[in-house]
Each structure stands twice: as structure tokens, then as C-alpha cells.
Amino acid sequence: MAYTWDFNFLLSVGPLLLKGLVNTIKLWAVALSCGLAIGLAMGLCRTAPSAILRGIGTVYVESIRNTPGLVQLIWIFYALPIVTGLQSSAWLAATVSLSLYTGAYSTEIYRAGIASVEAGQWEAARALGFGYGNQMRYVVLPQALMRMIPAFGNRAIELAKATTLASTIAFGELLYTAKTIAEDQLRPLETYTAVTLIFTAILLPLSYACIWLERRVARNNGGAHHE
Amino acid sequence: MSEVLRLEGLTKSYGKAPVLKGIDLTVNRGETVCVVGASGSGKSTLLRCINFLGYPTAGRIYLEGKLIGREVTDRAGAKSMRYKEAELCAVRAHVGMVFQQFNLFPHMTVEENVMIAPIKIRGLSKAEAKERAAVHLQRVGISEKATAFPGQLSGGQQQRVAIARALAMEPAIMLFDEATSALDPELVGEVLLAMRRLAQEGTTMLVVTHELGFAYNVARRVVFLHEGTIHEEGTPEQVLVNPTKPRTQDFLRGVTTFRMPEPKLAPADPSNRGE
């Protein structure tokens, strides 16, 4: 082995890496919140009685799911200023594109979750006098959300990894920060190793939390339907 | 005696297949009417049409004397009914329905199951709804489970909660769609007892059931449905013990070998006959 590993310089660039990490977490949190909100709205469209609403949901989901996330990001980065007149910024392009991306996948989670609620639940609510919106709000959605939690957890993990796409448009998240450090220090191996370890340290506990949640939800459903 | 529900020529078809072929039926206040008949005779469809979980193809439904929907005549002169969803929601809120599969809301406690509709639809306060839930849970004998979740209850207990949930809306009529058919045999009795108690308290009930003993002992009138028509109708004695129509006789011969009392046997509770 000719290469001598040296991690010492990382101490001096620690604050820089931390700043990158904070940006990653910011991007992750905003895109996740927006994505889940978009997903809820579009998921309700996808399952709506109205064919027009269902159509809107389908077009959204299919157009996002069938293009690469990286292409969307780059396209939005260059197209957003022209379409909206907003000043281009890497932060804006990254949050918008990752929100849309997460939104499309969570739309499908909402749709599947809503579809998984038994027809009898809708009927019982309907028979009590609830209209469609209230059947959804008080009876179907709360049950569906419980079943969706593990899937949302997996989505959150996927999104955390997808935030690194933003490095391509020079948004100063963890990977982009690492790239600048690696070039500056001429220590790419150590720097990217550090990035890998940081992601693992954050996502591994999240993954286990998801598995735990999945088991819990499965158990709860089993309990609710033991008859 | 005031009329709660009147059906006139109620017809329901799925595509070209007719399931109900013109049902005329009146249920008066305080009366328990049982609907019996073979599977596929249209019993459940009949109940589902009454609270519009399924839409009738033709015919009129009057609830407390008021025609539901609006009759329109098309260019060819054919009459049909138009319904507004808001009106149907109001109708359903005044018609209690108990399902074969209970369909309790598993994410709510027993008490919350019973409180939700009075709060959200009738506009009761939480305290009022809680009080009302306690009353109706008491009526079906399940007060002690108020804070349990449905998943923790037996089928019989769940079904009694479902009955309380419907009662809490103080409906004009209660519909029971084979309320005991999904239960283990040893749990049927507790549900039937609760239903009998309601009948004795003067609840207006239309009960689709396979429990002929219940029909015999509790119903004021029994309706025998056959291939989407009312084949025979009358007192429990007339229909279940001394049927005159061959189809009714066939049906009873098939199911009553071990269940029906002998014709000479008196009803278990004569004070409940209402005659």
C-alpha cells in the first residue's frame, strides 16, 4: 500500500463540514415537509371521486417518476428563473425539485394507504351521515396514515441521500462542501470517507427506527382486525 | 300508528339483473319488522337502498312521511328519482345501520366511535356526546368497555358497540343487516338479546336476519323475500309457522329442522307481541 491515510486535517475543516451538514439537513427538512404536503394533496386527488382530479394526480406522478431526479434538478435550476421570473438560486432550485420528487413518490404512498382501508370503513362512516370529505378526514385518513408511517420513513432516508444531487448545481450541502475541501487539501479519499461515515451515522439509526415502526404498525393492524 | 318508513315499488337492478322487483313495505313507529329469505333474495340490497348505500333503480322511499329525492319526468314520459348528496347525508344520519362486519373505527376507542357522529354531524359538545354515548353503551350492556379499542373486544362486543354507535344518532329507524351472521355461534346470543331489548323499548327496527327464532319471538311482522319480491308477509305465526305460499314453506323446511319451535309453542315473552 503506497497510500498513507491521514485524517488529521479533518479537524481543521470540521466547521466547514458541519456547515455543509447543516445545509444538507435544511434542504432535507424543507423538501420532506413540502414533499409530504404535496403528496397529501396529490394523493387525495389520485383517490378522489372526480376523474379530473384523478387525472391531475396521475399526470403529476407519472411525469416526475419517469424522469431522472438529476435531470429535473438541472432543468428546474435553469428553467425556474425563466418560467417564474424568480431569481435563480441553487437553494430554491434544490428545494423545489426535491419537493416535487418526494411529492410524487409520497403521492403513491398516500394513494396506497388510502386504498388499503377497507370498504366497510367508508360505508360505516357514510351510513352515519358523513359526506365524502369527512369520511376521509375522520375515518379513512387517520387509519391510512398509521399504515403509511414506515413508508414515509423510507422516503425520508431516500431523500436524505438524494440531497447530494444538489452538489451538481453548487449548493453548499455536505457533498459539495466535501468536494471543495478535497480539492483544497488534496485529500479526496479521507474527505469522502468522512462524508460516507457522516451519512451512515445519521441514516443507520433512521433505518432501524423504520424497521421498528414497520413491526409496530403491523402489530397494531393485526390487533385491530383480530376478529 | 305513525309511519316511519314507506317503500313504494322499490326496484334495484345491477346492469340488467334485477335484484329487487318492486317492494312495497311500511314500517310504523315502534315496530320491529324482520326480513327473512334465502341468500340472494335481495334482503341486504333492500336495506342498502333504504339508506342509499346503493341507489334504487326505481321506486319511492318515504322517511317519516317525506319523499326522499325529487321525481323527474323525462321526454319520453318515464319517471325517475333524482337525489342530492346533501339530502342523502341527512337521510343516512336519520337511519341507523348495523353491518354484518361491525365496521367499527379501529383507531378510536369504543366511546369515540359512538361520539364522533353526534359531535361532527349533530353538533353536540364533547360533554353532551360523552353523556349520550354512556346512555347508549348502557342500553347494549357494554359500558365497561367505553375506553377500550375495538381490537380488544370480542365480535359480540364489537357488534353491540356498533349498535350503540348507530343509536347515538337517535335515528328514526334502525336497520340491521345480518348483524349476527359474522359472529361465532356462542356470541350470537348477546347481540340478539341487546336487539330484543331495543325492540321492547319501542325502537323502530327493520331487521334482516337468518335467526328465525329472533324473528319469531321479537318481530311484530315478518316479511319473506324471494327473488326480489315480497313473497309472503304477516305475523311471525303466519309466515314462520303456518306459511301458505309454497316458496316460504320450502325455505322453512330447509332451515328450520332444528330451530323453529313447534306451532303449539307459545312465544317466549307474550307481553312483547304488541297485539
Interface residues (C-beta under 8 A of the other chain):
Chain A: E118 G120 Q121 E123 A124 A125 R126 A127 L128 G129 F130 G131 N134 Y138 V139 P142 Q143 M146 N220 G223 A224 H225 H226 E227
Chain B: N51 L53 E85 A86 C89 A90 R92 A93 H94 V95 G96 M97 F99 Q101 F102 N103 L104 F105 P106 H107 I116 A117 K120 I121 F149 P150 G151 Q152 S154 G155 Q158 A162 R165 A166 M169 A182
